[in-house]
């Protein structure tokens, strides 16, 4: 049984065989369920016979040239996989708009809880540290990493990032 969400305008019938050809071990049929939150790129849980995956796609409609760069997201995940930074596995980037009407990528689904509010209001105040500590360790690992070794030395604009963010 395959399903789709009206808001996605994804053709699950076309997506399933495409992913079976593109991702080793992928086995349909597939259903897609949009995550409730998120920022600019719609994100979906794909349920396949062989397990769960996550699909991030560009939104429908006209896009700004530098916005909704799912290809950049994919590249960062893919390159960071060879480092000690904990990231989801990047399985496949599809730049063929004809498949579902937008560029998208598929990554591994990682079990865990999703906290939409970064203040972790759902967690008792005295327990929040145990949730923040792994995030801080991951960020420290990311910032301590060797950009060249990770294959990301040409990623982004060179120069003083902070000056560009706060300069007039």
C-alpha positions as CSV (number, residue, x, y, z in Angstrom):
1,X,0.0,0.0,0.0
2,X,1.4,3.4,-0.9
3,X,0.2,6.7,0.4
4,X,1.1,10.4,-0.1
5,X,0.3,13.7,1.6
6,X,-1.5,16.4,-0.4
7,X,1.0,19.0,0.7
8,X,3.9,17.0,-0.7
9,X,2.7,16.5,-4.2
10,X,5.1,13.6,-4.3
11,X,4.4,10.8,-6.7
12,X,5.1,7.8,-4.4
13,X,4.5,5.5,-7.3
14,X,7.4,7.1,-9.1
15,X,9.5,7.5,-6.0
16,X,9.5,3.9,-4.9
17,X,11.1,2.3,-8.0
18,X,13.5,5.2,-8.3
19,X,14.8,4.6,-4.7
20,X,14.9,0.9,-5.4
21,X,17.3,1.6,-8.3
22,X,19.3,4.2,-6.4
23,X,19.8,3.0,-2.9
24,X,21.3,-0.5,-2.3
25,X,18.9,-2.6,-0.3
26,X,16.0,-0.3,-0.5
27,X,12.7,-2.2,-0.8
28,X,9.3,-0.7,-1.4
29,X,6.4,-0.1,-1.2
30,X,6.8,3.2,0.6
31,X,4.6,5.5,2.5
32,X,5.5,9.1,3.2
33,X,4.5,11.0,6.4
34,X,5.5,14.7,6.7
35,X,7.2,15.7,10.0
36,X,5.0,18.3,11.7
37,X,7.8,20.9,12.2
38,X,10.9,21.9,10.4
39,X,12.2,25.0,8.8
40,X,12.4,25.7,5.1
41,X,12.7,22.2,3.5
42,X,9.8,19.8,3.9
43,X,11.0,16.6,5.7
44,X,9.3,13.2,5.5
45,X,9.5,9.8,7.2
46,X,9.6,7.2,4.5
47,X,8.4,3.7,5.6
48,X,9.7,1.0,3.4
49,X,9.6,-2.8,3.7
50,X,13.2,-2.9,4.8
51,X,13.1,0.0,7.3
52,X,12.6,3.7,7.7
53,X,14.4,6.6,5.9
54,X,14.1,10.3,5.9
55,X,13.6,12.4,2.8
56,X,14.3,16.1,2.7
57,X,13.1,18.0,-0.4
58,X,13.0,21.5,-1.7
59,X,9.6,23.1,-1.4
60,X,7.3,23.5,-4.4
61,X,7.2,26.8,-6.3
62,X,9.8,29.4,-7.2
63,X,13.0,29.3,-5.2
64,X,15.7,31.8,-4.5
65,X,19.0,30.8,-6.0
66,X,20.8,30.3,-2.7
67,X,17.8,29.0,-0.7
68,X,16.7,25.5,0.1
69,X,20.1,23.9,-0.9
70,X,19.3,20.3,-0.1
71,X,22.3,19.4,-2.3
72,X,24.6,21.3,0.2
73,X,23.0,19.6,3.2
74,X,23.6,16.2,1.5
75,X,27.2,17.0,0.8
76,X,27.9,18.1,4.4
77,X,26.3,14.9,5.8
78,X,28.1,12.7,3.3
79,X,31.5,14.3,4.0
80,X,31.1,14.3,7.8
81,X,30.3,10.6,7.7
82,X,34.0,9.9,7.5
83,X,34.7,12.0,10.7
84,X,33.8,11.5,14.3
85,X,30.9,13.9,14.1
86,X,27.7,12.0,14.7
87,X,25.5,12.5,11.6
88,X,22.8,10.6,9.8
89,X,24.0,8.5,6.8
90,X,23.4,10.3,3.5
91,X,22.1,7.6,1.1
92,X,21.2,9.4,-2.1
93,X,20.9,12.9,-3.7
94,X,18.4,13.2,-6.5
95,X,18.8,16.3,-8.7
96,X,16.2,15.0,-11.2
97,X,13.2,17.2,-10.7
98,X,11.0,14.8,-12.7
99,X,11.0,12.1,-10.0
100,X,8.9,14.0,-7.4
101,X,8.9,17.6,-8.7
102,X,11.9,18.9,-6.6
103,X,15.5,18.1,-5.8
104,X,15.7,15.8,-2.7
105,X,17.9,13.6,-0.7
106,X,17.4,10.5,1.4
107,X,19.2,9.8,4.7
108,X,19.1,7.3,7.4
109,X,16.3,7.5,10.0
110,X,17.8,7.7,13.5
111,X,15.8,6.7,16.5
112,X,15.3,9.3,19.1
113,X,13.0,12.0,20.4
114,X,12.4,15.3,18.5
115,X,12.4,18.4,20.5
116,X,10.9,21.3,18.6
117,X,11.6,23.8,21.3
118,X,15.4,24.1,22.0
119,X,14.6,25.2,25.5
120,X,13.6,21.6,26.2
121,X,10.5,22.6,28.1
122,X,9.2,19.0,27.9
123,X,12.1,17.9,30.1
124,X,12.4,18.7,33.8
125,X,14.9,21.6,34.4
126,X,17.4,19.5,36.4
127,X,17.5,16.8,33.7
128,X,18.2,19.1,30.7
129,X,21.9,19.0,31.1
130,X,22.0,15.4,30.1
131,X,20.3,16.3,26.9
132,X,22.4,19.3,26.1
133,X,25.8,17.6,26.8
134,X,25.8,15.4,23.7
135,X,24.8,18.3,21.6
136,X,27.7,20.4,23.0
137,X,30.1,17.5,22.5
138,X,29.0,17.1,18.8
139,X,29.4,20.8,18.2
140,X,32.8,20.8,19.8
141,X,33.8,17.8,17.6
142,X,32.5,19.6,14.5
143,X,34.4,22.8,15.3
144,X,37.6,20.9,16.3
145,X,37.6,18.9,13.1
146,X,39.9,19.2,10.1
147,X,37.8,20.9,7.3
148,X,40.4,19.8,4.7
149,X,40.4,16.2,5.8
150,X,36.6,16.2,5.8
151,X,36.6,17.3,2.2
152,X,34.8,20.6,2.9
153,X,37.6,23.1,2.5
154,X,35.9,24.6,-0.6
155,X,32.6,24.7,1.2
156,X,31.2,28.2,1.7
157,X,32.8,31.6,1.3
158,X,36.3,32.1,2.7
159,X,36.9,34.9,5.1
160,X,35.6,36.2,8.3
161,X,32.2,34.6,8.8
162,X,31.3,36.6,11.9
163,X,32.2,39.9,10.2
164,X,29.8,39.1,7.4
165,X,27.0,38.3,9.8
166,X,27.2,41.4,11.9
167,X,29.0,44.0,9.6
168,X,27.0,46.7,8.0
